[in-house]
């Protein structure tokens, strides 16, 4: 014969163990995500739907010079270098809103005033209803690469000794 009370207790026990197992798994996944966030060498910036900064990681602080408490509540435009016109940002935001993602390079201004180049990915995070919930920006400092590119262009197009344009630059301009 089947004891209903005992069966209910066993089923309840099993369900409670499964709930605890899933909760533990979720906590482990959250710890891993937090570890990735905190140990990433790329700067990470999270804003709310109104584009106010709500969180940044340690790499953000290292790259920009701003501490977390200095930027929370601010608009990311505090980093703008002035090197790009309004049309650049308008085009960027149009693509973000249309495709929910943008990838590109731009120049920002460090807290101490020097400019640095970044390779950035900006994505929209939506809620269950599909409304904008957050914006996520992940960026790498590519200033060194940009500096090397400029040096290579100078070597390719200008005479090292005199500094005047060379034949390669003339050919490029003629085309």
N, C-alpha and C positions, 0 to 999 in steps of 0.2 A: 504494500500500500504506500501511496505517496503522501508524505507529510507536508501539507501546504505551508504551514508556518516555517518549517525548516527550509523549504524551497525558496520562500520569499527572503529569508535571512541570507541564504547563499547567493541569490541573485543580487540582493542589495549590497552584499559584501563585494561581489565581483564588480558591480557598477562603481562602487566607491573606489576600489583599487584602480580601475581603468581611468576614472576621473583624476585620481592622484598621479597616475603615470603620465597622463596627457599634460597635466599642470607642470610636472617636473620637466617634461620634454620642452614645454613652452618656455620655462624659466631658463633652461640651458640654451635654447635658441636666442632668447633675448640677451643673455650674457655674451654669446658669441657675436651677435650684431653690435652690441655696445663695445666690445673689444675691437672689432673691425673699425668702427667709427672713431674710437679714440686713438688707435695706432696707425691709421692711414697716413701716408705721406702726402696725400692730396688734401687740399683744403676742402672742407665740407661746410656748407651754409644752408640752413633751413629757415624759410620764412613762412609766415601765415598767408592766408588768401589776400590780405591787404598789403602784402610784400613788406612786412615788418619782420626783422630778424628775430627768430625765437631761439636759435641755437647755432653754435659753431663748434668745430673740433679744435684740437691742439695745433694741427697743421695750419689751420686758418690763422691762428695767432702768430705762428712762426712766419708765415708768408706775408701777412698784412701789417703786422706790428700792433694790431688792436687786440686787447683782451676781451673776453666774452662779455663782461659787464659793461664795457664801453660801447658795444654794438647792439646788444639786445634792445629791441624796440625801435631801432633805427632802420632806415631804408638802405639797401645795399648800394644805393647811388653815392653814399659817402666815400666809396672807394674809387669813383670815377676820376680819371686822369685829366680829362679835358682834351684828349687826343682824338676823340671820335665825336662826330656831329650828331644832331638829333635824329637825322635820317637813319644812321647806323642803329641806334637804339630802337627806333620805331620799327625798322625791318626785323630786328631781333625779336621784339615782343610780338610782332605779327606772326612770326613763325612759331614762337612758343605757344601762343594761344590757338593757332590753327592746327599744329601737329603735335602739341603737348611735349615738344622737345626742341632744343636748339644746341648746336655744337659749333664752336668757333674760337677765334683768338681775339683778344683785345688787351689794351693797356689799362692798368689800374695805378692808383697812387698809394704808396705805403704811408703809414702814420707819420713817419719822419719826413715825408715829402718826395722821396725818390720814386721814379716810375718803374714798374715791373710788368712784364708781359705774362699773360696766362692763356692756357688752353682750357676752355671751360665747356661743361655740359650742364645745361639747365633743363630740368624736367618738371612737369606738373604732376602732383599727386592728387587724385580725386577721391571723394568719398563714395559711399555705396550708391548714391543717387547720380553720380557723375559730375558733381559740382567741384570746383577747385577748392581743395582743402589746404594744400601747402605747395610751395615751390622748393625744389631741391637743386642746389648748385654744387657741383664738384669741379675743382680746378687744380691745375698744376702750374707751377712757376716755370716758364720757358724763356726767361730773360737771357740766360746764357746762350741758348740755342739761337735766339734772335740776334744777339750780339755777334755770334760767329757768322751768321748769315750775312749780316751787314759787312763784316770784315772781308768775307769771301767776295761779295759784290764789289767792294772797293778794289781788291786785288785784281779781279777780273776786268774791271772797266777803267782803271786809272793807273798811270805809270807810277811805280813805287818811288822812283827817285825824284821826279818832278811834280807828281801829283796831278798832272794834266790828263784829260781824257785820252784813251788809247783807241786803236783801230777797232777793237771789239765793240766799244761803246758807240763809235761812229757808225759801224755796220748795223748795230741794234737800232739806233735812232733813224737811220735811213730806211729801214724796213718799216 
